Amino acid sequence: MSQEHIQACIEACQQCMTACIRCYSACLKEDNLDMMKECIRLDRECADICEFAAKSMSADAAYSRELCRLCAEACERCGDECSKHEAEHCRVCAEACYACAKLCRSMAA
């Protein structure tokens, strides 16, 4: 894998982590909090996994490929959940999740 591809994946993970954090923070302010519970949960998980994946790639860790595979799955699940909601923060999060999932899948291949 080229260094440019690895760096692009690290940056996608960091962007996704930020989008997820912003999304769950905004979800906590929504009127119907009960409807947003799964979105908040998946945002938190995805943000944590993206952070860990980015750190592992930065350190050239032996388990980076496996973490990227897991990260792609978490991002896809989070993106699917965010896509169910009309809020702008959910739309932005879904886009970041799908972009990260695509790059992480290629890293895991």
N, C-alpha and C positions, 0 to 999 in steps of 0.2 A: 504494500500500500504506500502511495506517495505521501510525503510530508504535507503537501498541499491538501490532499484529501483528508488526512487525519486532522489538520488544522480546521478545515471547513466543518468537519463533524463536531469537533470540540466547540466551535463557535455556535453551531446549530443547537447543541445541548445547552449551552449557556443562554442563548436566546429563548429557548423553550422553557428553561427553568425560570427565567424572569417573567415570561408571559404567564406561566402557571401561577407564580406567586401573586402577580397582579390580578389574575382571574379569581383566585380563591379569596383574596382580600376584598375584591369588589363583590363577590358572591355573598360574603358575610354581611354586606350592607343591603342586599336585596330584600324586598318586602316579604316574599314568600320563601323564607329560609329553608323550610322543610323540603321544598321542591329542588333546592340547590345542594342538598346534602351529599349526594353522590358526586356531583361536580367538584365540590370542595375536597372531598376525600381523594378523588383521582388526581386533582390538581396538586395536592400535597405530595402524594406518592410519586407522581411524575417529576415534580421539581426535585425531590430528593434523589431519585434514580438518575436524572439528567446530570445533576451535580456530581454524583459519584462516577458516572461514565466519563464525564469530561476530565475529572481528576485522574482516572485510571489511564485514559489515553495520553494525557499530559506526561504521566510518569512512565509511559510505555510498559504498563503492567502486563504480566503474563495472561491475565484473565480479561483483558479489555474486549476481546471478541465476544465472549459470553455476556459481559455487561452490556455491550452494544445491542446484542440480540434481545436481552431483557428490556433495555431502554426503548427499543423500537416497539415492543409489545405494549409497554406502559404508555408510550406516546400515542399509539393508535387507539387504545382504550380511552384515554383522556380526550383525544381529539373527537372520537365518536360521541362521547358524552357532551362535550362542549358544543358540538354541532346541533344538538337537540334544543339549544337555548338561543333566544334571539338577541341577547345582550351583546353589545360590541366587544366587551372584554372576552366573552366566550368565543366569538368569531375569531378574534386575533389569536387567542390561545389555540384554538383548533388548527389554524393555519401553521402556527409555530410547531405544534405537535406533529402534524403530518410531514412538515419539512424535515424535522429532526428524525422522525421514524424512517424516512427514505434514506437519509445519509447513514443512520445507524445500521440499517439492514445491509447496506453495501459494505460497511465496515465488518459486519459479522459474517459475510459470505466467504 
